[in-house]
Amino acid sequence: MHIEFKLENEVATAQLAQRIATALVDASLQDQGICIYLEGDLGAGKTTFSRYLLQAMGHVGSVKSPTYTLVEPYEIGSRQIYHFDLYRLGDAQELEFMGIRDYFVGNNLCLIEWPNKGEGCLPPADVHINLGLLAHDVNDTNPAQLGSQYEQRVMECLALSHIGQHILKKVQA
């Protein structure tokens, strides 16, 4: 299953994060471990989306970027959520030294930015999300509107498991 969303602004990103959060807290998924890959160029909005998702799931307080720590833990209800940013990872084997397998147990939810950096050490994703800037032809753009149009994003979501399909079906509903 594949869904694409055009995100006109940051409010649209927050609203989509709310829809995905609602799907993730569905009672039928409470005992399931879930792995979500987040890909996209620098500045595409992976961390911003993760922040909105965590807040929509009930996290109160700041959401720190795990760029330097590799992982930031959150506990929301009965679920542990781990937000990874593997951009600065030198070698995927470093994940083995930090006990990466211990994060993918029980009903933990793992959000992984730059999953390609951990190839071979990460479990497969249930949902693969790719964020990117929405392409615009600058020649057809009114210069007065350029700033707001350039901030538009596209989010492609691909279900890679039965859990991922369940999540995306809920998001579509």
N, C-alpha and C positions, 0 to 999 in steps of 0.2 A: 504494500500500500504506500502510495506517495501523495503528499499534499504540499502545495506551494501557497505561501501567503505573501502578499505585498504589504509591507509595513510603512505607511506614509510618514510616521513620526514616532517619537518615543512613547507617546500615549498608546499608539497601536501595539507597540512592542509589549508594554505593560499589560494590555488587554489580552493579548495572545498568551502571555505567560500565565495570566489568571486562568484562562481556559485549559491550558496544559496542566496547571497545578490542580485544578478541579478533577481532571482525569486521573492524575497521580494519586490523589487521596481517596479515590473510589474504594469502597469497602472490599471489593473483590481483589484488590491489589495490595491490601495491607500486609499480607504475609509473603509477598513476592519481593525478591531483590530486583532492582531495576538499574540498568546501565544506559546512560545517554551520552553519546558522543556529540561534541560541539566543534564544528570546523568553520573556518573562514579566515580571511586575511586579517592582519593586524588592524584593529579599529572597526571591524565588521559588526561588533556588538555582542560577542559571546559572553563577556563578563556582565554587561548590562542586562542581557536577557537572564542570566543566572541569578543576578541580584533580584530582579522582578519575580522570578519563579520562586525563589526562597521566601521572599516577603509574602507572596500570594499563598504559599503553603503554611504561613503562620509565623515565620521568623520575625522577631521584633528586635530592632537594633541594626547596627551597621553590618554590611556584608563586605568583607575584605577580599581583595583580589589575591588569589593564591600564587601570583606570579613568582614570588621569591620563596614562599614556603612550600610550594608544590601542591599542598592540600590544606583546605580549611574545613574543619568539622562543624556540623550543626546538628542539634537534636530538636526535632519537631514532633511532638506527640510521642508515639512509640517507635519512631523511625529515626535512624541515624542517616544523615545526608553528608556526603563528602564531595566537595567541589575541588577538582584538580585542575591545575594549569601546568601542562608539561612543556611549555614553550622553551624554557631554559634548561631542560633536561639534556645532559650531554650524551648519555647512552641509556638505552632502554633497560639495561641490566641494573642501573641504579634503583629502579623500582623494586627489584628483588631485595635489595639491601634494606629498603624501608618497609618491607613486609607488605607489599601491594596486595597479595592474595587475601590478607586479613580484612581488607575493606569490602570485599565482594562476598559477604556472607549474610545469612539471614534475610531480613527485609530491608537491608541498606539500599539507599538510592545514591548512585554515583554519577556526577556530572563531570565529564572529562573534556577539557579544552585541549586542543592539539593532540588528539589520540594517536596520530601517526608517529609521534615521538616515542610512544610506548609500545609500538608494534612488537608482537611476540610475547609480551608480558601482560597484556590486558585481555579480559574476556570479551567476547563479541558484544556489540551494542544491541539493545532492544530497539532503540530509536536513534537514528543518525540525523542530526540537524546540521544543515549547512547555511550559514548566514553570509550574505554578500551585499554590496552596494548595488542598487538598482541602476542599470546603465541608462544614460541619457545622452542624446546627441546634443552636445553643447551648441552646435550651430542652430538648432531649432529651439533653443531655450532663451527666454527673455532674461537678460542679465539681472533684472530686479528680482526674479524668482529663483535664481541659480542656487542660492544658499539653502533654501528649504527643500528644493528638489534633489539636491545632491545628498541630502541626509536620508533619503528613502532607502529602505532595505528590502531584500527578498529573503524569505526563510523557506528552505526546502526541508521537509520532514519525511523520512523514509522509515517505515516499520520493518525491522529485520527479524522479528520473532512474534510468537502469538501474543506475548505481553505488549510488544510494540504496536501490533495491530489493534489490540483492545484500547490502548491509550489514544491512538489516532482516530479510531472510530468515535470515541467519546468527545474528542476535540471537534470533530466534524459535526456532531449532533447539535 
